Amino acid sequence: MSDRKRKCEPNLTYHTYSRCCNRLILMKNSIMKDLMIKVLNMAMEKYRFELISYVIMDNHFHFLIRTLDTGPTISRIMQFIKSQYARRYNRRMNRTGPFWNERFGDVIIEDQENPEEAFHNINNYIMNNPVKANYVSDPRKYKYGCIHFYIDENYDPPVRLTYHEYYLKLG
């Protein structure tokens, strides 16, 4: 477990990620991935933040989250998401014990040497994670990612997404 003090400030973009306990494949079926969508929506109703990008894999997830002036810290947001998901998963599966492997990891986009480049690289990584993991050959075929938000103006995402300022600069 890391002793690193997490930087929790408003108006930062965080690439957050977390794995299931022991890297077990606990979110493989669509019911469990839909549960994560439900929890994300609950978090967005409860707290003020922007979800920029996401992918839900079989044993982990990646989110790009931007904190806001009047919203909670990234720690509060992620604590809510991870605890609500674990509680609901454990109840549904009639299991006890920890669901998540460790603290969530994070990379702050604005703290990178070239924040715009880092944003695009990480967003691309998130959207293409299902291809990298050999789930699909084309990220557009994966239901539990956000690529359609970026390529189809008529797409109605299952969770509210926001375009990041670095994405909008592309024109």
N, C-alpha and C positions, 0 to 999 in steps of 0.2 A: 504494500500500500504506500502510495506516495505521500511524503510530508510537504510537498510543494504547496505554498500558499497560493490559492487561486486568485487571479486578478478579476474582480467583479465590479465593473463600472458600466454606467449607461452609455448608449450609443457606440457599442462595439459589436462586431460580428464574430461569432464563435462557431467554429466547426467543432461540434460535439459528437461523441461516439461512445458506445458502451457495448460490452459483450455479455452474453448469458453466462451463468455460473459454469465453470469448468469447460467453457466453450461448447456446451451442449447445444444441440439443435432443437431449441424449445419453441421457436416461432415459425416452424416450417409451413404449417397449414394456413390457409387463407383466413380462417376464423381468428387465429392468433395475430396475424398481421392486421386484420380489420380491428381487432381490439386496440392495437397501437394507434391506429387512425382515430378511434374513438377517444382515447386518452389524450392525444394531441389536440383534438377539438375541445375537450374539457379544459385543458391547460390554457388554450387560447380564449376560452370564455372567462376563465378565472383571472388570468394575468394579461397584462398588456406587453406584447413583444411581437416581433415579426419573424415568421418562418419563411426562409428564403428558398430552402432546398431540403429534400429528405430522400432517404431510401431505407426501407425496412427489409433486412435480410433474414435468413433462417436462424442465425445465432447472434446477430448484432444489428445496430442501426447507426446511421449517420444523419445529423441534422446541421443545417446552417441556420443559426438563430441570431437575430440582431436585437439587443436589448435597447430599451428606450428610456428617455429622461424620467418619465412618470411610471415606469414599470419596475418589476422586481429584478433582482440580480439573476445572473445565469444559474447560480447555485440553487436558488429558490425554484426557478422554472424546472431545472433538471431533477431536483429532488421530488417535485410534484409528479412529473412524468414517470420517473422510474418507480417511485413508491406506489402510485396508482396502478401502473401496469402490473407490477409484481403482486399486489394485493388481489387484483381481479384475476390474473392468471392462476395464482395459487388456489383461489376459491373455486374457479371453474374446473381446475384439474385435480381438485381434492388433494393438494400437496401442501407441505409446510417447508419452511427454510428459505434461504436466500435465493433470489432469482438471478440477480446481476453479479458479475464476477468481481467488479471493483468499482472505485469511483469512476465517474465518467471522465473521459479524456477531452481535452479541448485545445484548440489552436486559435489564437486571436488573429484574425485577418489583418487588422490595422497595425499590428505589431511586427508584421513580416517586412523584410527588406523592400519588397515591391508589392504593396497590398493589392493592387488591381490584378497583377499577374497571379498572385497567390489565390485570390478569390476565384478567378476563372479556372485555375488548375484544380482547386478543391471542388468547385461546383461540377466540373467535368468528371472528376474522380467519383463523386457521389452518384451522378447520373449514369455512369458507366460501370459501377460496381457489380451489377447483376451479370454483365458480360464478362468482367474479369473473373467472377466466381463461377463461370460456366453455367449459369442458370438459363441464360438465353443467348442467342447470337446477335441480337439487336436490342438495345435498351428500350426501344419503343414497344417491345413485346412484354415488358415487365410491368405488372400492374401496381406494384408497391414502391414506385419511385415517382419523381416529379418531372421527368423529361417532357411530358406532353404539355405541361404548363409553359415551357419555354419554346415549343415548336408549333403549337396549335392554339391560335387565338380564340377558338371556340370551345376549348377544353374547360370543363367545370371540375376543378380538383376536389377531392373528398375532404380536404382540409384547406383553410385559407392560406394562400401563399402571397408573398410580396416580392416584387422585383427589387433587387438591390441597386443602389446608385451606380455601382461599378458595371453592372449588367446594362443598365440604361445608357451609359456612356458609349456603348458599342454602336448605338444608333439604330 
